[in-house]
Amino acid sequence: MALIFVISSFEVEVPVVRHFPLRDKGVHFVEYGVLGWLCAAASSRTWPSASAWRTAAFAVFVSVLWGVSDEIHQALVPGRSSELADVIADLFGSVAGVAGWHLFSHRTVS
């Protein structure tokens, strides 16, 4: 979360790349996918008796809440902008990260 905050504090010049039209949203998806994964891992270890759905919902909630706060932060940084589409990419990334964690953390080796 601190890394996301620090990266969002700097003005970023994005060159026009015709091959990657949604490059910024892809970065948000991956960034918040990792955050969702980490939040799911942390919350399941903090509350081991909680259901998988509750753990997943909490991890997505925390990740998306951080995404919203990041967009508010970016609105205050000169040269940065805030977009609802970024929050949506954060949401999808968080859900994918949480789902990935639950899928891979509950596998048993046979």
Contacts in CASP RR format, 6 or more apart in sequence:
PFRMAT RR
TARGET T0000
AUTHOR 0000-0000-0000
METHOD contacts of the structure
MODEL  1
MALIFVISSFEVEVPVVRHFPLRDKGVHFVEYGVLGWLCAAASSRTWPSA
SAWRTAAFAVFVSVLWGVSDEIHQALVPGRSSELADVIADLFGSVAGVAG
WHLFSHRTVS
1 35 0 8 1.000
1 66 0 8 1.000
4 31 0 8 1.000
4 35 0 8 1.000
4 66 0 8 1.000
4 67 0 8 1.000
4 70 0 8 1.000
5 70 0 8 1.000
5 73 0 8 1.000
8 70 0 8 1.000
8 73 0 8 1.000
8 74 0 8 1.000
8 77 0 8 1.000
8 80 0 8 1.000
9 73 0 8 1.000
9 77 0 8 1.000
10 77 0 8 1.000
11 77 0 8 1.000
11 78 0 8 1.000
11 79 0 8 1.000
11 80 0 8 1.000
12 80 0 8 1.000
14 23 0 8 1.000
14 24 0 8 1.000
17 23 0 8 1.000
24 86 0 8 1.000
25 85 0 8 1.000
25 86 0 8 1.000
25 89 0 8 1.000
26 89 0 8 1.000
28 86 0 8 1.000
28 89 0 8 1.000
28 90 0 8 1.000
28 93 0 8 1.000
29 89 0 8 1.000
29 90 0 8 1.000
29 92 0 8 1.000
29 93 0 8 1.000
29 96 0 8 1.000
30 93 0 8 1.000
31 90 0 8 1.000
32 63 0 8 1.000
32 64 0 8 1.000
32 67 0 8 1.000
32 89 0 8 1.000
32 90 0 8 1.000
32 91 0 8 1.000
32 93 0 8 1.000
32 94 0 8 1.000
32 97 0 8 1.000
33 63 0 8 1.000
33 93 0 8 1.000
33 94 0 8 1.000
33 96 0 8 1.000
33 97 0 8 1.000
33 98 0 8 1.000
34 97 0 8 1.000
35 63 0 8 1.000
35 66 0 8 1.000
35 94 0 8 1.000
36 59 0 8 1.000
36 60 0 8 1.000
36 62 0 8 1.000
36 63 0 8 1.000
36 93 0 8 1.000
36 94 0 8 1.000
36 97 0 8 1.000
36 98 0 8 1.000
36 101 0 8 1.000
37 97 0 8 1.000
37 98 0 8 1.000
37 100 0 8 1.000
37 101 0 8 1.000
39 58 0 8 1.000
39 59 0 8 1.000
39 60 0 8 1.000
39 62 0 8 1.000
39 63 0 8 1.000
39 94 0 8 1.000
39 98 0 8 1.000
40 55 0 8 1.000
40 56 0 8 1.000
40 59 0 8 1.000
40 97 0 8 1.000
40 98 0 8 1.000
40 101 0 8 1.000
40 102 0 8 1.000
40 105 0 8 1.000
41 101 0 8 1.000
41 105 0 8 1.000
42 59 0 8 1.000
43 50 0 8 1.000
43 55 0 8 1.000
43 58 0 8 1.000
43 59 0 8 1.000
43 62 0 8 1.000
44 50 0 8 1.000
44 52 0 8 1.000
44 55 0 8 1.000
44 105 0 8 1.000
47 54 0 8 1.000
47 55 0 8 1.000
50 58 0 8 1.000
52 102 0 8 1.000
52 106 0 8 1.000
55 102 0 8 1.000
56 98 0 8 1.000
56 99 0 8 1.000
56 102 0 8 1.000
59 94 0 8 1.000
59 98 0 8 1.000
59 101 0 8 1.000
60 91 0 8 1.000
60 94 0 8 1.000
60 95 0 8 1.000
60 98 0 8 1.000
63 90 0 8 1.000
63 93 0 8 1.000
63 94 0 8 1.000
63 98 0 8 1.000
64 87 0 8 1.000
64 90 0 8 1.000
64 91 0 8 1.000
64 94 0 8 1.000
67 86 0 8 1.000
67 87 0 8 1.000
67 90 0 8 1.000
68 87 0 8 1.000
70 90 0 8 1.000
71 82 0 8 1.000
71 83 0 8 1.000
71 84 0 8 1.000
71 86 0 8 1.000
71 87 0 8 1.000
72 82 0 8 1.000
74 80 0 8 1.000
74 81 0 8 1.000
74 82 0 8 1.000
75 81 0 8 1.000
75 82 0 8 1.000
END
